[in-house]
Amino acid sequence: MTAFAGKTLQFGVVPTETKKSMTGLDLLTGIKNGTLPAPPIQQVLDFRISRLKRGHTVFLYRCSARFVHGMCRAFYP
C-alpha cells in the first residue's frame, strides 16, 4: 500500500475473469476508486489516474529525481 494525494492504494493484479466481465472504463474506474487493485508498476513509477471518462483518461505522474529525463528536467535540472 502507498499513499498518493491523500489516498491509500492497494497494489496487485485484477483476476482475468474479473477483467473479462468489465469494460475498460469500469476497470479503470475501479482502480481509480480503490475497489480494484492498482497495477504494481503504478507503485514503482508513482502515477495515478487523475480524470476518467469514456474515451479520455488523464494520468498524474509525480516526477522523481531517480527518473530524470525530458519530462522532469523542469523540476530537476
Backbone as CSV, one residue per row, in Angstrom:
resi,resn,N_x,N_y,N_z,CA_x,CA_y,CA_z,C_x,C_y,C_z
1,MET,0.842,-1.194,0.000,0.000,0.000,0.000,0.873,1.237,0.000
2,THR,0.389,2.272,-0.607,1.083,3.539,-0.605,0.057,4.660,-0.670
3,ALA,0.488,5.846,-0.302,-0.418,6.996,-0.337,0.011,7.941,-1.445
4,PHE,-0.944,8.530,-2.105,-0.693,9.500,-3.157,-1.850,10.478,-3.102
5,ALA,-1.531,11.726,-2.911,-2.562,12.775,-2.814,-3.597,12.421,-1.746
6,GLY,-3.121,11.894,-0.624,-4.002,11.604,0.497,-4.813,10.334,0.370
7,LYS,-4.587,9.560,-0.682,-5.361,8.347,-0.916,-4.441,7.136,-0.791
8,THR,-4.845,6.144,-0.020,-4.067,4.926,0.120,-4.528,3.922,-0.921
9,LEU,-3.569,3.341,-1.639,-3.885,2.397,-2.702,-3.364,1.009,-2.378
10,GLN,-4.091,0.008,-2.830,-3.641,-1.380,-2.762,-3.112,-1.736,-4.143
11,PHE,-2.053,-2.515,-4.186,-1.466,-2.924,-5.459,-1.601,-4.423,-5.624
12,GLY,-1.800,-4.855,-6.844,-1.933,-6.276,-7.126,-2.380,-6.477,-8.559
13,VAL,-2.933,-7.644,-8.815,-3.372,-7.994,-10.163,-4.863,-8.302,-10.118
14,VAL,-5.600,-7.691,-11.012,-7.029,-7.968,-11.114,-7.176,-9.329,-11.800
15,PRO,-7.936,-10.245,-11.212,-8.106,-11.568,-11.821,-8.647,-11.481,-13.246
16,THR,-8.187,-12.374,-14.108,-8.578,-12.374,-15.518,-10.083,-12.434,-15.688
17,GLU,-10.750,-13.286,-14.939,-12.210,-13.405,-15.075,-12.914,-12.100,-14.702
18,THR,-12.375,-11.402,-13.730,-12.956,-10.104,-13.345,-12.784,-9.116,-14.485
19,LYS,-11.589,-9.065,-15.060,-11.331,-8.135,-16.166,-12.215,-8.430,-17.369
20,LYS,-12.407,-9.719,-17.665,-13.214,-10.103,-18.818,-14.673,-9.683,-18.673
21,SER,-15.126,-9.556,-17.446,-16.539,-9.227,-17.210,-16.794,-7.720,-17.172
22,MET,-15.762,-6.916,-17.398,-15.889,-5.466,-17.274,-15.500,-4.767,-18.564
23,THR,-15.994,-3.546,-18.722,-15.488,-2.690,-19.795,-14.171,-2.074,-19.315
24,GLY,-13.412,-1.532,-20.230,-12.174,-0.860,-19.854,-12.421,0.314,-18.925
25,LEU,-13.502,1.039,-19.185,-13.851,2.182,-18.337,-14.187,1.723,-16.919
26,ASP,-14.941,0.618,-16.810,-15.267,0.083,-15.481,-14.010,-0.375,-14.743
27,LEU,-13.090,-0.998,-15.476,-11.846,-1.464,-14.869,-11.029,-0.285,-14.327
28,LEU,-10.824,0.731,-15.149,-10.048,1.890,-14.707,-10.761,2.666,-13.591
29,THR,-12.081,2.716,-13.644,-12.835,3.374,-12.575,-12.642,2.637,-11.259
30,GLY,-12.665,1.307,-11.298,-12.440,0.509,-10.097,-11.050,0.717,-9.525
31,ILE,-10.058,0.818,-10.394,-8.691,1.075,-9.932,-8.606,2.476,-9.327
32,LYS,-9.188,3.451,-10.005,-9.149,4.831,-9.505,-9.854,4.967,-8.155
33,ASN,-10.988,4.288,-7.994,-11.767,4.384,-6.756,-11.238,3.499,-5.633
34,GLY,-10.326,2.600,-5.970,-9.761,1.722,-4.949,-10.541,0.442,-4.714
35,THR,-11.575,0.179,-5.518,-12.315,-1.072,-5.368,-11.590,-2.230,-6.060
36,LEU,-10.659,-1.913,-6.946,-9.788,-2.907,-7.583,-8.346,-2.514,-7.313
37,PRO,-7.435,-3.495,-7.263,-6.038,-3.149,-7.003,-5.406,-2.432,-8.186
38,ALA,-4.526,-1.515,-7.886,-3.769,-0.812,-8.918,-2.630,-1.721,-9.388
39,PRO,-2.197,-1.592,-10.645,-1.106,-2.434,-11.131,0.197,-2.115,-10.398
40,PRO,1.027,-3.123,-10.120,2.272,-2.898,-9.377,3.197,-1.846,-9.996
41,ILE,3.209,-1.732,-11.326,4.076,-0.741,-11.979,3.692,0.675,-11.557
42,GLN,2.453,0.859,-11.163,1.991,2.171,-10.709,2.707,2.593,-9.435
43,GLN,3.033,1.641,-8.597,3.751,1.936,-7.359,5.197,2.334,-7.657
44,VAL,5.798,1.658,-8.617,7.196,1.928,-8.957,7.348,3.288,-9.634
45,LEU,6.493,3.581,-10.591,6.605,4.823,-11.359,5.838,5.987,-10.751
46,ASP,5.050,5.733,-9.713,4.359,6.772,-8.954,3.431,7.627,-9.820
47,PHE,2.497,6.962,-10.502,1.477,7.684,-11.258,0.102,7.220,-10.808
48,ARG,-0.903,8.039,-11.062,-2.272,7.733,-10.678,-3.226,8.206,-11.768
49,ILE,-4.414,7.641,-11.764,-5.453,8.106,-12.669,-6.043,9.366,-12.045
50,SER,-5.955,10.455,-12.769,-6.440,11.735,-12.259,-7.886,11.993,-12.674
51,ARG,-8.161,11.852,-13.972,-9.510,12.068,-14.507,-9.844,10.934,-15.463
52,LEU,-11.110,10.602,-15.490,-11.510,9.450,-16.272,-12.934,9.635,-16.793
53,LYS,-13.088,9.492,-18.085,-14.418,9.463,-18.699,-14.282,8.660,-19.991
54,ARG,-15.376,8.299,-20.572,-15.334,7.483,-21.776,-14.493,8.151,-22.863
55,GLY,-13.480,7.443,-23.327,-12.616,7.950,-24.389,-11.519,8.888,-23.930
56,HIS,-11.389,9.105,-22.619,-10.394,10.078,-22.131,-9.935,9.707,-20.718
57,THR,-8.638,9.514,-20.579,-8.060,9.229,-19.261,-6.839,10.112,-19.066
58,VAL,-6.725,10.726,-17.897,-5.570,11.554,-17.565,-4.851,10.908,-16.396
59,PHE,-3.556,10.668,-16.595,-2.722,10.105,-15.542,-1.874,11.222,-14.947
60,LEU,-1.755,11.235,-13.639,-0.925,12.207,-12.936,0.348,11.492,-12.516
61,TYR,1.482,12.037,-12.910,2.781,11.442,-12.637,3.567,12.362,-11.725
62,ARG,4.116,11.815,-10.666,4.944,12.607,-9.749,6.408,12.387,-10.140
63,CYS,7.042,13.461,-10.623,8.448,13.357,-11.032,9.336,13.040,-9.840
64,SER,10.338,12.240,-10.099,11.273,11.845,-9.062,12.689,12.020,-9.587
65,ALA,13.583,12.406,-8.744,14.973,12.599,-9.151,15.586,11.305,-9.695
66,ARG,15.060,10.158,-9.286,15.627,8.891,-9.776,15.235,8.605,-11.210
67,PHE,14.280,9.329,-11.757,13.867,9.146,-13.148,14.026,10.435,-13.935
68,VAL,15.163,11.071,-13.855,15.365,12.346,-14.535,15.459,12.102,-16.042
69,HIS,14.587,12.750,-16.761,14.570,12.711,-18.224,13.851,13.970,-18.690
70,GLY,13.544,14.068,-19.945,12.953,15.283,-20.500,11.724,15.785,-19.768
71,MET,10.854,14.878,-19.328,9.629,15.296,-18.667,9.904,15.944,-17.315
72,CYS,10.995,15.551,-16.667,11.283,16.050,-15.319,12.337,17.154,-15.287
73,ARG,12.912,17.512,-16.408,14.002,18.498,-16.408,13.604,19.830,-15.810
74,ALA,12.355,20.200,-15.971,11.911,21.477,-15.410,11.992,21.464,-13.881
75,PHE,11.869,20.275,-13.285,11.881,20.164,-11.839,13.249,19.772,-11.290
76,TYR,14.032,19.035,-12.089,15.361,18.557,-11.671,16.361,18.850,-12.769
77,PRO,16.791,20.122,-12.899,17.718,20.498,-13.991,19.085,19.842,-13.838
